[in-house]
Amino acid sequence: MEQLDTDLRPRVVDSIRTLLPRVLRKEMPEPTEQSRLMEDLGMSSSSTLELMLELEEDLALQIDVEDIDRDDFATVGTLADFVVRHLIPEE
């Protein structure tokens, strides 16, 4: 069973919080882990793709998005969990 990297997850959450206003091109209060990406923040399918690309660049990591599901984008917290669980190991 995969174990979440406890050091990486806070970095992922911070990165998501930092990137959301830029990706959504609007000012907003800092989202919490419970903030719903689509319903509360207004993300679309194109902005979710942009956010994933920005996360990879910001964190200097590769994320395997092959198994991504809409539920993984439910909240900031669920997205952070997905990212940590689906990192592509460095060779």
PDB file of N, CA, C and O in Angstrom, chain B, residues numbered from 101:
ATOM      1  N   MET B 101       0.841  -1.192   0.000  1.00  0.00           N
ATOM      2  CA  MET B 101       0.000   0.000   0.000  1.00  0.00           C
ATOM      3  C   MET B 101       0.885   1.255   0.000  1.00  0.00           C
ATOM      4  O   MET B 101       1.878   1.335   0.723  1.00  0.00           O
ATOM      5  N   GLU B 102       0.508   2.199  -0.806  1.00  0.00           N
ATOM      6  CA  GLU B 102       1.289   3.426  -0.895  1.00  0.00           C
ATOM      7  C   GLU B 102       1.042   4.288   0.341  1.00  0.00           C
ATOM      8  O   GLU B 102      -0.085   4.401   0.822  1.00  0.00           O
ATOM      9  N   GLN B 103       2.098   4.882   0.834  1.00  0.00           N
ATOM     10  CA  GLN B 103       1.986   5.743   2.000  1.00  0.00           C
ATOM     11  C   GLN B 103       2.202   7.190   1.559  1.00  0.00           C
ATOM     12  O   GLN B 103       3.107   7.487   0.779  1.00  0.00           O
ATOM     13  N   LEU B 104       1.360   8.079   2.070  1.00  0.00           N
ATOM     14  CA  LEU B 104       1.500   9.483   1.710  1.00  0.00           C
ATOM     15  C   LEU B 104       2.780  10.048   2.306  1.00  0.00           C
ATOM     16  O   LEU B 104       3.103   9.776   3.462  1.00  0.00           O
ATOM     17  N   ASP B 105       3.493  10.815   1.537  1.00  0.00           N
ATOM     18  CA  ASP B 105       4.708  11.474   1.990  1.00  0.00           C
ATOM     19  C   ASP B 105       4.290  12.666   2.845  1.00  0.00           C
ATOM     20  O   ASP B 105       3.781  13.664   2.333  1.00  0.00           O
ATOM     21  N   THR B 106       4.511  12.549   4.158  1.00  0.00           N
ATOM     22  CA  THR B 106       4.024  13.585   5.070  1.00  0.00           C
ATOM     23  C   THR B 106       4.770  14.902   4.916  1.00  0.00           C
ATOM     24  O   THR B 106       4.235  15.953   5.271  1.00  0.00           O
ATOM     25  N   ASP B 107       5.999  14.871   4.394  1.00  0.00           N
ATOM     26  CA  ASP B 107       6.730  16.115   4.169  1.00  0.00           C
ATOM     27  C   ASP B 107       6.284  16.801   2.885  1.00  0.00           C
ATOM     28  O   ASP B 107       6.287  18.029   2.795  1.00  0.00           O
ATOM     29  N   LEU B 108       5.904  16.009   1.902  1.00  0.00           N
ATOM     30  CA  LEU B 108       5.530  16.558   0.606  1.00  0.00           C
ATOM     31  C   LEU B 108       4.122  17.145   0.606  1.00  0.00           C
ATOM     32  O   LEU B 108       3.885  18.169  -0.035  1.00  0.00           O
ATOM     33  N   ARG B 109       3.190  16.521   1.309  1.00  0.00           N
ATOM     34  CA  ARG B 109       1.790  16.946   1.239  1.00  0.00           C
ATOM     35  C   ARG B 109       1.592  18.423   1.603  1.00  0.00           C
ATOM     36  O   ARG B 109       0.884  19.124   0.880  1.00  0.00           O
ATOM     37  N   PRO B 110       2.192  18.926   2.699  1.00  0.00           N
ATOM     38  CA  PRO B 110       2.028  20.361   2.990  1.00  0.00           C
ATOM     39  C   PRO B 110       2.552  21.261   1.871  1.00  0.00           C
ATOM     40  O   PRO B 110       1.979  22.316   1.600  1.00  0.00           O
ATOM     41  N   ARG B 111       3.647  20.843   1.219  1.00  0.00           N
ATOM     42  CA  ARG B 111       4.167  21.617   0.078  1.00  0.00           C
ATOM     43  C   ARG B 111       3.173  21.627  -1.072  1.00  0.00           C
ATOM     44  O   ARG B 111       2.993  22.648  -1.735  1.00  0.00           O
ATOM     45  N   VAL B 112       2.527  20.485  -1.307  1.00  0.00           N
ATOM     46  CA  VAL B 112       1.545  20.395  -2.387  1.00  0.00           C
ATOM     47  C   VAL B 112       0.354  21.298  -2.079  1.00  0.00           C
ATOM     48  O   VAL B 112      -0.110  22.029  -2.954  1.00  0.00           O
ATOM     49  N   VAL B 113      -0.144  21.256  -0.844  1.00  0.00           N
ATOM     50  CA  VAL B 113      -1.280  22.103  -0.455  1.00  0.00           C
ATOM     51  C   VAL B 113      -0.916  23.575  -0.628  1.00  0.00           C
ATOM     52  O   VAL B 113      -1.700  24.346  -1.181  1.00  0.00           O
ATOM     53  N   ASP B 114       0.265  23.969  -0.160  1.00  0.00           N
ATOM     54  CA  ASP B 114       0.698  25.369  -0.305  1.00  0.00           C
ATOM     55  C   ASP B 114       0.798  25.768  -1.771  1.00  0.00           C
ATOM     56  O   ASP B 114       0.410  26.874  -2.149  1.00  0.00           O
ATOM     57  N   SER B 115       1.315  24.871  -2.587  1.00  0.00           N
ATOM     58  CA  SER B 115       1.449  25.153  -4.013  1.00  0.00           C
ATOM     59  C   SER B 115       0.075  25.330  -4.659  1.00  0.00           C
ATOM     60  O   SER B 115      -0.126  26.252  -5.450  1.00  0.00           O
ATOM     61  N   ILE B 116      -0.862  24.455  -4.326  1.00  0.00           N
ATOM     62  CA  ILE B 116      -2.222  24.574  -4.869  1.00  0.00           C
ATOM     63  C   ILE B 116      -2.822  25.917  -4.471  1.00  0.00           C
ATOM     64  O   ILE B 116      -3.401  26.616  -5.302  1.00  0.00           O
ATOM     65  N   ARG B 117      -2.682  26.271  -3.202  1.00  0.00           N
ATOM     66  CA  ARG B 117      -3.236  27.548  -2.712  1.00  0.00           C
ATOM     67  C   ARG B 117      -2.617  28.744  -3.434  1.00  0.00           C
ATOM     68  O   ARG B 117      -3.310  29.714  -3.739  1.00  0.00           O
ATOM     69  N   THR B 118      -1.329  28.674  -3.702  1.00  0.00           N
ATOM     70  CA  THR B 118      -0.630  29.760  -4.389  1.00  0.00           C
ATOM     71  C   THR B 118      -1.022  29.844  -5.860  1.00  0.00           C
ATOM     72  O   THR B 118      -1.196  30.934  -6.406  1.00  0.00           O
ATOM     73  N   LEU B 119      -1.158  28.682  -6.494  1.00  0.00           N
ATOM     74  CA  LEU B 119      -1.414  28.651  -7.936  1.00  0.00           C
ATOM     75  C   LEU B 119      -2.863  28.938  -8.316  1.00  0.00           C
ATOM     76  O   LEU B 119      -3.114  29.446  -9.408  1.00  0.00           O
ATOM     77  N   LEU B 120      -3.813  28.629  -7.453  1.00  0.00           N
ATOM     78  CA  LEU B 120      -5.225  28.788  -7.822  1.00  0.00           C
ATOM     79  C   LEU B 120      -5.584  30.186  -8.317  1.00  0.00           C
ATOM     80  O   LEU B 120      -6.221  30.298  -9.364  1.00  0.00           O
ATOM     81  N   PRO B 121      -5.205  31.263  -7.615  1.00  0.00           N
ATOM     82  CA  PRO B 121      -5.569  32.593  -8.136  1.00  0.00           C
ATOM     83  C   PRO B 121      -4.978  32.872  -9.515  1.00  0.00           C
ATOM     84  O   PRO B 121      -5.615  33.520 -10.345  1.00  0.00           O
ATOM     85  N   ARG B 122      -3.764  32.386  -9.761  1.00  0.00           N
ATOM     86  CA  ARG B 122      -3.129  32.601 -11.066  1.00  0.00           C
ATOM     87  C   ARG B 122      -3.843  31.793 -12.152  1.00  0.00           C
ATOM     88  O   ARG B 122      -4.118  32.312 -13.234  1.00  0.00           O
ATOM     89  N   VAL B 123      -4.142  30.529 -11.864  1.00  0.00           N
ATOM     90  CA  VAL B 123      -4.805  29.671 -12.846  1.00  0.00           C
ATOM     91  C   VAL B 123      -6.215  30.175 -13.143  1.00  0.00           C
ATOM     92  O   VAL B 123      -6.652  30.171 -14.294  1.00  0.00           O
ATOM     93  N   LEU B 124      -6.922  30.610 -12.099  1.00  0.00           N
ATOM     94  CA  LEU B 124      -8.301  31.083 -12.275  1.00  0.00           C
ATOM     95  C   LEU B 124      -8.368  32.552 -12.682  1.00  0.00           C
ATOM     96  O   LEU B 124      -9.439  33.074 -12.992  1.00  0.00           O
ATOM     97  N   ARG B 125      -7.207  33.211 -12.675  1.00  0.00           N
ATOM     98  CA  ARG B 125      -7.106  34.615 -13.080  1.00  0.00           C
ATOM     99  C   ARG B 125      -8.070  35.522 -12.308  1.00  0.00           C
ATOM    100  O   ARG B 125      -8.761  36.369 -12.874  1.00  0.00           O
ATOM    101  N   LYS B 126      -8.083  35.302 -10.986  1.00  0.00           N
ATOM    102  CA  LYS B 126      -8.901  36.170 -10.142  1.00  0.00           C
ATOM    103  C   LYS B 126      -8.348  36.169  -8.725  1.00  0.00           C
ATOM    104  O   LYS B 126      -7.729  35.206  -8.274  1.00  0.00           O
ATOM    105  N   GLU B 127      -8.591  37.274  -8.043  1.00  0.00           N
ATOM    106  CA  GLU B 127      -8.204  37.352  -6.641  1.00  0.00           C
ATOM    107  C   GLU B 127      -9.238  36.606  -5.826  1.00  0.00           C
ATOM    108  O   GLU B 127     -10.424  36.597  -6.157  1.00  0.00           O
ATOM    109  N   MET B 128      -8.772  35.976  -4.751  1.00  0.00           N
ATOM    110  CA  MET B 128      -9.688  35.221  -3.901  1.00  0.00           C
ATOM    111  C   MET B 128      -9.072  35.073  -2.523  1.00  0.00           C
ATOM    112  O   MET B 128      -7.853  35.154  -2.369  1.00  0.00           O
ATOM    113  N   PRO B 129      -9.915  34.857  -1.519  1.00  0.00           N
ATOM    114  CA  PRO B 129      -9.352  34.542  -0.203  1.00  0.00           C
ATOM    115  C   PRO B 129      -8.605  33.207  -0.298  1.00  0.00           C
ATOM    116  O   PRO B 129      -8.933  32.369  -1.138  1.00  0.00           O
ATOM    117  N   GLU B 130      -7.614  33.015   0.552  1.00  0.00           N
ATOM    118  CA  GLU B 130      -6.839  31.771   0.481  1.00  0.00           C
ATOM    119  C   GLU B 130      -7.752  30.569   0.704  1.00  0.00           C
ATOM    120  O   GLU B 130      -8.444  30.494   1.720  1.00  0.00           O
ATOM    121  N   PRO B 131      -7.757  29.635  -0.235  1.00  0.00           N
ATOM    122  CA  PRO B 131      -8.606  28.456  -0.077  1.00  0.00           C
ATOM    123  C   PRO B 131      -8.111  27.574   1.066  1.00  0.00           C
ATOM    124  O   PRO B 131      -6.919  27.546   1.372  1.00  0.00           O
ATOM    125  N   THR B 132      -9.035  26.860   1.687  1.00  0.00           N
ATOM    126  CA  THR B 132      -8.686  25.886   2.717  1.00  0.00           C
ATOM    127  C   THR B 132      -8.635  24.506   2.070  1.00  0.00           C
ATOM    128  O   THR B 132      -8.966  24.357   0.893  1.00  0.00           O
ATOM    129  N   GLU B 133      -8.225  23.507   2.829  1.00  0.00           N
ATOM    130  CA  GLU B 133      -8.215  22.147   2.285  1.00  0.00           C
ATOM    131  C   GLU B 133      -9.624  21.664   1.963  1.00  0.00           C
ATOM    132  O   GLU B 133      -9.800  20.761   1.146  1.00  0.00           O
ATOM    133  N   GLN B 134     -10.624  22.262   2.601  1.00  0.00           N
ATOM    134  CA  GLN B 134     -12.010  21.863   2.360  1.00  0.00           C
ATOM    135  C   GLN B 134     -12.668  22.650   1.224  1.00  0.00           C
ATOM    136  O   GLN B 134     -13.797  22.343   0.841  1.00  0.00           O
ATOM    137  N   SER B 135     -11.988  23.648   0.686  1.00  0.00           N
ATOM    138  CA  SER B 135     -12.559  24.434  -0.418  1.00  0.00           C
ATOM    139  C   SER B 135     -12.811  23.523  -1.609  1.00  0.00           C
ATOM    140  O   SER B 135     -11.919  22.803  -2.056  1.00  0.00           O
ATOM    141  N   ARG B 136     -14.043  23.565  -2.119  1.00  0.00           N
ATOM    142  CA  ARG B 136     -14.405  22.735  -3.276  1.00  0.00           C
ATOM    143  C   ARG B 136     -13.949  23.453  -4.544  1.00  0.00           C
ATOM    144  O   ARG B 136     -14.318  24.600  -4.799  1.00  0.00           O
ATOM    145  N   LEU B 137     -13.142  22.752  -5.325  1.00  0.00           N
ATOM    146  CA  LEU B 137     -12.510  23.376  -6.486  1.00  0.00           C
ATOM    147  C   LEU B 137     -13.515  23.831  -7.534  1.00  0.00           C
ATOM    148  O   LEU B 137     -13.393  24.936  -8.062  1.00  0.00           O
ATOM    149  N   MET B 138     -14.483  23.020  -7.838  1.00  0.00           N
ATOM    150  CA  MET B 138     -15.450  23.382  -8.885  1.00  0.00           C
ATOM    151  C   MET B 138     -16.556  24.276  -8.324  1.00  0.00           C
ATOM    152  O   MET B 138     -16.814  25.361  -8.845  1.00  0.00           O
ATOM    153  N   GLU B 139     -17.200  23.811  -7.263  1.00  0.00           N
ATOM    154  CA  GLU B 139     -18.369  24.522  -6.742  1.00  0.00           C
ATOM    155  C   GLU B 139     -18.011  25.851  -6.080  1.00  0.00           C
ATOM    156  O   GLU B 139     -18.652  26.867  -6.348  1.00  0.00           O
ATOM    157  N   ASP B 140     -16.992  25.852  -5.217  1.00  0.00           N
ATOM    158  CA  ASP B 140     -16.647  27.068  -4.469  1.00  0.00           C
ATOM    159  C   ASP B 140     -15.742  28.014  -5.258  1.00  0.00           C
ATOM    160  O   ASP B 140     -15.898  29.233  -5.194  1.00  0.00           O
ATOM    161  N   LEU B 141     -14.799  27.440  -5.999  1.00  0.00           N
ATOM    162  CA  LEU B 141     -13.784  28.268  -6.650  1.00  0.00           C
ATOM    163  C   LEU B 141     -14.009  28.456  -8.142  1.00  0.00           C
ATOM    164  O   LEU B 141     -13.356  29.292  -8.766  1.00  0.00           O
ATOM    165  N   GLY B 142     -14.924  27.690  -8.720  1.00  0.00           N
ATOM    166  CA  GLY B 142     -15.278  27.883 -10.124  1.00  0.00           C
ATOM    167  C   GLY B 142     -14.309  27.296 -11.131  1.00  0.00           C
ATOM    168  O   GLY B 142     -14.199  27.803 -12.247  1.00  0.00           O
ATOM    169  N   MET B 143     -13.602  26.235 -10.757  1.00  0.00           N
ATOM    170  CA  MET B 143     -12.685  25.616 -11.716  1.00  0.00           C
ATOM    171  C   MET B 143     -13.460  24.902 -12.814  1.00  0.00           C
ATOM    172  O   MET B 143     -14.553  24.383 -12.589  1.00  0.00           O
ATOM    173  N   SER B 144     -12.873  24.886 -14.002  1.00  0.00           N
ATOM    174  CA  SER B 144     -13.440  24.172 -15.150  1.00  0.00           C
ATOM    175  C   SER B 144     -12.478  23.046 -15.528  1.00  0.00           C
ATOM    176  O   SER B 144     -11.411  22.904 -14.931  1.00  0.00           O
ATOM    177  N   SER B 145     -12.860  22.256 -16.513  1.00  0.00           N
ATOM    178  CA  SER B 145     -11.964  21.169 -16.932  1.00  0.00           C
ATOM    179  C   SER B 145     -10.653  21.722 -17.487  1.00  0.00           C
ATOM    180  O   SER B 145      -9.593  21.140 -17.257  1.00  0.00           O
ATOM    181  N   SER B 146     -10.713  22.825 -18.208  1.00  0.00           N
ATOM    182  CA  SER B 146      -9.466  23.390 -18.743  1.00  0.00           C
ATOM    183  C   SER B 146      -8.596  23.980 -17.630  1.00  0.00           C
ATOM    184  O   SER B 146      -7.370  23.885 -17.694  1.00  0.00           O
ATOM    185  N   SER B 147      -9.209  24.582 -16.620  1.00  0.00           N
ATOM    186  CA  SER B 147      -8.397  25.134 -15.528  1.00  0.00           C
ATOM    187  C   SER B 147      -7.811  24.025 -14.657  1.00  0.00           C
ATOM    188  O   SER B 147      -6.753  24.214 -14.059  1.00  0.00           O
ATOM    189  N   THR B 148      -8.482  22.861 -14.573  1.00  0.00           N
ATOM    190  CA  THR B 148      -7.903  21.750 -13.816  1.00  0.00           C
ATOM    191  C   THR B 148      -6.653  21.223 -14.514  1.00  0.00           C
ATOM    192  O   THR B 148      -5.665  20.897 -13.855  1.00  0.00           O
ATOM    193  N   LEU B 149      -6.692  21.138 -15.824  1.00  0.00           N
ATOM    194  CA  LEU B 149      -5.512  20.707 -16.581  1.00  0.00           C
ATOM    195  C   LEU B 149      -4.374  21.710 -16.391  1.00  0.00           C
ATOM    196  O   LEU B 149      -3.230  21.325 -16.152  1.00  0.00           O
ATOM    197  N   GLU B 150      -4.695  22.978 -16.498  1.00  0.00           N
ATOM    198  CA  GLU B 150      -3.679  24.017 -16.309  1.00  0.00           C
ATOM    199  C   GLU B 150      -3.083  23.943 -14.903  1.00  0.00           C
ATOM    200  O   GLU B 150      -1.873  24.088 -14.734  1.00  0.00           O
ATOM    201  N   LEU B 151      -3.933  23.717 -13.892  1.00  0.00           N
ATOM    202  CA  LEU B 151      -3.444  23.614 -12.517  1.00  0.00           C
ATOM    203  C   LEU B 151      -2.480  22.438 -12.372  1.00  0.00           C
ATOM    204  O   LEU B 151      -1.444  22.573 -11.721  1.00  0.00           O
ATOM    205  N   MET B 152      -2.800  21.296 -12.962  1.00  0.00           N
ATOM    206  CA  MET B 152      -1.917  20.133 -12.866  1.00  0.00           C
ATOM    207  C   MET B 152      -0.557  20.424 -13.511  1.00  0.00           C
ATOM    208  O   MET B 152       0.481  20.059 -12.960  1.00  0.00           O
ATOM    209  N   LEU B 153      -0.562  21.075 -14.667  1.00  0.00           N
ATOM    210  CA  LEU B 153       0.698  21.423 -15.331  1.00  0.00           C
ATOM    211  C   LEU B 153       1.507  22.411 -14.497  1.00  0.00           C
ATOM    212  O   LEU B 153       2.726  22.287 -14.381  1.00  0.00           O
ATOM    213  N   GLU B 154       0.823  23.387 -13.920  1.00  0.00           N
ATOM    214  CA  GLU B 154       1.498  24.376 -13.067  1.00  0.00           C
ATOM    215  C   GLU B 154       2.064  23.714 -11.805  1.00  0.00           C
ATOM    216  O   GLU B 154       3.153  24.064 -11.351  1.00  0.00           O
ATOM    217  N   LEU B 155       1.319  22.758 -11.245  1.00  0.00           N
ATOM    218  CA  LEU B 155       1.807  22.043 -10.060  1.00  0.00           C
ATOM    219  C   LEU B 155       3.090  21.280 -10.373  1.00  0.00           C
ATOM    220  O   LEU B 155       4.042  21.306  -9.594  1.00  0.00           O
ATOM    221  N   GLU B 156       3.107  20.607 -11.509  1.00  0.00           N
ATOM    222  CA  GLU B 156       4.313  19.869 -11.898  1.00  0.00           C
ATOM    223  C   GLU B 156       5.510  20.809 -12.005  1.00  0.00           C
ATOM    224  O   GLU B 156       6.607  20.491 -11.547  1.00  0.00           O
ATOM    225  N   GLU B 157       5.285  21.956 -12.609  1.00  0.00           N
ATOM    226  CA  GLU B 157       6.375  22.919 -12.773  1.00  0.00           C
ATOM    227  C   GLU B 157       6.795  23.512 -11.435  1.00  0.00           C
ATOM    228  O   GLU B 157       7.987  23.603 -11.140  1.00  0.00           O
ATOM    229  N   ASP B 158       5.821  23.913 -10.625  1.00  0.00           N
ATOM    230  CA  ASP B 158       6.104  24.559  -9.347  1.00  0.00           C
ATOM    231  C   ASP B 158       6.834  23.619  -8.387  1.00  0.00           C
ATOM    232  O   ASP B 158       7.748  24.036  -7.674  1.00  0.00           O
ATOM    233  N   LEU B 159       6.427  22.358  -8.375  1.00  0.00           N
ATOM    234  CA  LEU B 159       7.013  21.391  -7.447  1.00  0.00           C
ATOM    235  C   LEU B 159       8.198  20.636  -8.054  1.00  0.00           C
ATOM    236  O   LEU B 159       8.866  19.863  -7.366  1.00  0.00           O
ATOM    237  N   ALA B 160       8.455  20.864  -9.349  1.00  0.00           N
ATOM    238  CA  ALA B 160       9.525  20.157 -10.072  1.00  0.00           C
ATOM    239  C   ALA B 160       9.358  18.645  -9.943  1.00  0.00           C
ATOM    240  O   ALA B 160      10.312  17.918  -9.665  1.00  0.00           O
ATOM    241  N   LEU B 161       8.112  18.188 -10.154  1.00  0.00           N
ATOM    242  CA  LEU B 161       7.766  16.771 -10.060  1.00  0.00           C
ATOM    243  C   LEU B 161       6.900  16.392 -11.246  1.00  0.00           C
ATOM    244  O   LEU B 161       6.301  17.252 -11.892  1.00  0.00           O
ATOM    245  N   GLN B 162       6.839  15.094 -11.529  1.00  0.00           N
ATOM    246  CA  GLN B 162       5.914  14.606 -12.551  1.00  0.00           C
ATOM    247  C   GLN B 162       4.780  13.872 -11.860  1.00  0.00           C
ATOM    248  O   GLN B 162       5.003  13.106 -10.923  1.00  0.00           O
ATOM    249  N   ILE B 163       3.556  14.112 -12.330  1.00  0.00           N
ATOM    250  CA  ILE B 163       2.366  13.512 -11.739  1.00  0.00           C
ATOM    251  C   ILE B 163       1.715  12.622 -12.783  1.00  0.00           C
ATOM    252  O   ILE B 163       1.491  13.045 -13.917  1.00  0.00           O
ATOM    253  N   ASP B 164       1.411  11.382 -12.398  1.00  0.00           N
ATOM    254  CA  ASP B 164       0.721  10.443 -13.286  1.00  0.00           C
ATOM    255  C   ASP B 164      -0.773  10.728 -13.204  1.00  0.00           C
ATOM    256  O   ASP B 164      -1.416  10.410 -12.203  1.00  0.00           O
ATOM    257  N   VAL B 165      -1.325  11.326 -14.253  1.00  0.00           N
ATOM    258  CA  VAL B 165      -2.738  11.723 -14.241  1.00  0.00           C
ATOM    259  C   VAL B 165      -3.629  10.725 -14.970  1.00  0.00           C
ATOM    260  O   VAL B 165      -4.805  10.999 -15.211  1.00  0.00           O
ATOM    261  N   GLU B 166      -3.072   9.571 -15.323  1.00  0.00           N
ATOM    262  CA  GLU B 166      -3.841   8.582 -16.079  1.00  0.00           C
ATOM    263  C   GLU B 166      -5.091   8.119 -15.330  1.00  0.00           C
ATOM    264  O   GLU B 166      -6.135   7.900 -15.945  1.00  0.00           O
ATOM    265  N   ASP B 167      -4.994   7.969 -14.021  1.00  0.00           N
ATOM    266  CA  ASP B 167      -6.114   7.457 -13.226  1.00  0.00           C
ATOM    267  C   ASP B 167      -6.908   8.552 -12.530  1.00  0.00           C
ATOM    268  O   ASP B 167      -7.673   8.266 -11.608  1.00  0.00           O
ATOM    269  N   ILE B 168      -6.740   9.795 -12.951  1.00  0.00           N
ATOM    270  CA  ILE B 168      -7.423  10.881 -12.247  1.00  0.00           C
ATOM    271  C   ILE B 168      -8.926  10.805 -12.487  1.00  0.00           C
ATOM    272  O   ILE B 168      -9.388  10.453 -13.572  1.00  0.00           O
ATOM    273  N   ASP B 169      -9.656  11.139 -11.465  1.00  0.00           N
ATOM    274  CA  ASP B 169     -11.107  11.072 -11.487  1.00  0.00           C
ATOM    275  C   ASP B 169     -11.651  12.415 -11.000  1.00  0.00           C
ATOM    276  O   ASP B 169     -10.959  13.158 -10.305  1.00  0.00           O
ATOM    277  N   ARG B 170     -12.864  12.709 -11.364  1.00  0.00           N
ATOM    278  CA  ARG B 170     -13.482  13.969 -10.929  1.00  0.00           C
ATOM    279  C   ARG B 170     -13.454  14.112  -9.406  1.00  0.00           C
ATOM    280  O   ARG B 170     -13.303  15.220  -8.890  1.00  0.00           O
ATOM    281  N   ASP B 171     -13.599  13.002  -8.689  1.00  0.00           N
ATOM    282  CA  ASP B 171     -13.582  13.051  -7.222  1.00  0.00           C
ATOM    283  C   ASP B 171     -12.236  13.534  -6.683  1.00  0.00           C
ATOM    284  O   ASP B 171     -12.173  14.108  -5.595  1.00  0.00           O
ATOM    285  N   ASP B 172     -11.167  13.307  -7.434  1.00  0.00           N
ATOM    286  CA  ASP B 172      -9.847  13.767  -7.006  1.00  0.00           C
ATOM    287  C   ASP B 172      -9.760  15.290  -7.016  1.00  0.00           C
ATOM    288  O   ASP B 172      -8.905  15.873  -6.349  1.00  0.00           O
ATOM    289  N   PHE B 173     -10.640  15.926  -7.770  1.00  0.00           N
ATOM    290  CA  PHE B 173     -10.690  17.389  -7.826  1.00  0.00           C
ATOM    291  C   PHE B 173     -11.800  17.958  -6.951  1.00  0.00           C
ATOM    292  O   PHE B 173     -12.188  19.114  -7.122  1.00  0.00           O
ATOM    293  N   ALA B 174     -12.314  17.168  -6.021  1.00  0.00           N
ATOM    294  CA  ALA B 174     -13.420  17.638  -5.185  1.00  0.00           C
ATOM    295  C   ALA B 174     -12.997  18.843  -4.343  1.00  0.00           C
ATOM    296  O   ALA B 174     -13.689  19.861  -4.317  1.00  0.00           O
ATOM    297  N   THR B 175     -11.870  18.725  -3.661  1.00  0.00           N
ATOM    298  CA  THR B 175     -11.403  19.799  -2.781  1.00  0.00           C
ATOM    299  C   THR B 175      -9.896  19.976  -2.937  1.00  0.00           C
ATOM    300  O   THR B 175      -9.225  19.172  -3.583  1.00  0.00           O
ATOM    301  N   VAL B 176      -9.383  21.035  -2.336  1.00  0.00           N
ATOM    302  CA  VAL B 176      -7.934  21.248  -2.309  1.00  0.00           C
ATOM    303  C   VAL B 176      -7.256  20.040  -1.662  1.00  0.00           C
ATOM    304  O   VAL B 176      -6.225  19.573  -2.146  1.00  0.00           O
ATOM    305  N   GLY B 177      -7.829  19.535  -0.575  1.00  0.00           N
ATOM    306  CA  GLY B 177      -7.249  18.396   0.140  1.00  0.00           C
ATOM    307  C   GLY B 177      -7.238  17.115  -0.672  1.00  0.00           C
ATOM    308  O   GLY B 177      -6.240  16.395  -0.670  1.00  0.00           O
ATOM    309  N   THR B 178      -8.339  16.814  -1.375  1.00  0.00           N
ATOM    310  CA  THR B 178      -8.370  15.580  -2.172  1.00  0.00           C
ATOM    311  C   THR B 178      -7.399  15.670  -3.344  1.00  0.00           C
ATOM    312  O   THR B 178      -6.811  14.663  -3.738  1.00  0.00           O
ATOM    313  N   LEU B 179      -7.228  16.849  -3.896  1.00  0.00           N
ATOM    314  CA  LEU B 179      -6.265  17.014  -4.984  1.00  0.00           C
ATOM    315  C   LEU B 179      -4.839  16.827  -4.464  1.00  0.00           C
ATOM    316  O   LEU B 179      -4.017  16.187  -5.121  1.00  0.00           O
ATOM    317  N   ALA B 180      -4.543  17.380  -3.292  1.00  0.00           N
ATOM    318  CA  ALA B 180      -3.209  17.205  -2.699  1.00  0.00           C
ATOM    319  C   ALA B 180      -2.924  15.727  -2.447  1.00  0.00           C
ATOM    320  O   ALA B 180      -1.819  15.254  -2.713  1.00  0.00           O
ATOM    321  N   ASP B 181      -3.914  14.996  -1.938  1.00  0.00           N
ATOM    322  CA  ASP B 181      -3.738  13.556  -1.705  1.00  0.00           C
ATOM    323  C   ASP B 181      -3.452  12.830  -3.015  1.00  0.00           C
ATOM    324  O   ASP B 181      -2.568  11.975  -3.076  1.00  0.00           O
ATOM    325  N   PHE B 182      -4.203  13.171  -4.064  1.00  0.00           N
ATOM    326  CA  PHE B 182      -3.995  12.540  -5.371  1.00  0.00           C
ATOM    327  C   PHE B 182      -2.573  12.790  -5.867  1.00  0.00           C
ATOM    328  O   PHE B 182      -1.890  11.863  -6.303  1.00  0.00           O
ATOM    329  N   VAL B 183      -2.134  14.035  -5.799  1.00  0.00           N
ATOM    330  CA  VAL B 183      -0.805  14.396  -6.305  1.00  0.00           C
ATOM    331  C   VAL B 183       0.275  13.593  -5.578  1.00  0.00           C
ATOM    332  O   VAL B 183       1.171  13.043  -6.217  1.00  0.00           O
ATOM    333  N   VAL B 184       0.196  13.523  -4.254  1.00  0.00           N
ATOM    334  CA  VAL B 184       1.213  12.810  -3.481  1.00  0.00           C
ATOM    335  C   VAL B 184       1.212  11.315  -3.815  1.00  0.00           C
ATOM    336  O   VAL B 184       2.274  10.695  -3.879  1.00  0.00           O
ATOM    337  N   ARG B 185       0.033  10.737  -4.027  1.00  0.00           N
ATOM    338  CA  ARG B 185      -0.068   9.296  -4.326  1.00  0.00           C
ATOM    339  C   ARG B 185       0.330   8.951  -5.757  1.00  0.00           C
ATOM    340  O   ARG B 185       0.660   7.798  -6.038  1.00  0.00           O
ATOM    341  N   HIS B 186       0.307   9.921  -6.667  1.00  0.00           N
ATOM    342  CA  HIS B 186       0.524   9.622  -8.080  1.00  0.00           C
ATOM    343  C   HIS B 186       1.765  10.286  -8.674  1.00  0.00           C
ATOM    344  O   HIS B 186       1.801  10.598  -9.864  1.00  0.00           O
ATOM    345  N   LEU B 187       2.765  10.494  -7.849  1.00  0.00           N
ATOM    346  CA  LEU B 187       4.020  11.032  -8.366  1.00  0.00           C
ATOM    347  C   LEU B 187       4.739   9.968  -9.176  1.00  0.00           C
ATOM    348  O   LEU B 187       4.722   8.790  -8.818  1.00  0.00           O
ATOM    349  N   ILE B 188       5.364  10.375 -10.253  1.00  0.00           N
ATOM    350  CA  ILE B 188       6.175   9.467 -11.056  1.00  0.00           C
ATOM    351  C   ILE B 188       7.585   9.503 -10.463  1.00  0.00           C
ATOM    352  O   ILE B 188       8.212  10.561 -10.415  1.00  0.00           O
ATOM    353  N   PRO B 189       8.085   8.347 -10.011  1.00  0.00           N
ATOM    354  CA  PRO B 189       9.408   8.328  -9.372  1.00  0.00           C
ATOM    355  C   PRO B 189      10.497   8.810 -10.326  1.00  0.00           C
ATOM    356  O   PRO B 189      10.452   8.558 -11.530  1.00  0.00           O
ATOM    357  N   GLU B 190      11.469   9.505  -9.757  1.00  0.00           N
ATOM    358  CA  GLU B 190      12.612   9.960 -10.552  1.00  0.00           C
ATOM    359  C   GLU B 190      13.482   8.758 -10.862  1.00  0.00           C
ATOM    360  O   GLU B 190      13.654   7.865 -10.032  1.00  0.00           O
ATOM    361  N   GLU B 191      14.025   8.748 -12.063  1.00  0.00           N
ATOM    362  CA  GLU B 191      14.876   7.610 -12.466  1.00  0.00           C
ATOM    363  C   GLU B 191      16.306   7.859 -12.091  1.00  0.00           C
ATOM    364  O   GLU B 191      17.167   7.017 -12.348  1.00  0.00           O
TER     365      GLU B 191
END
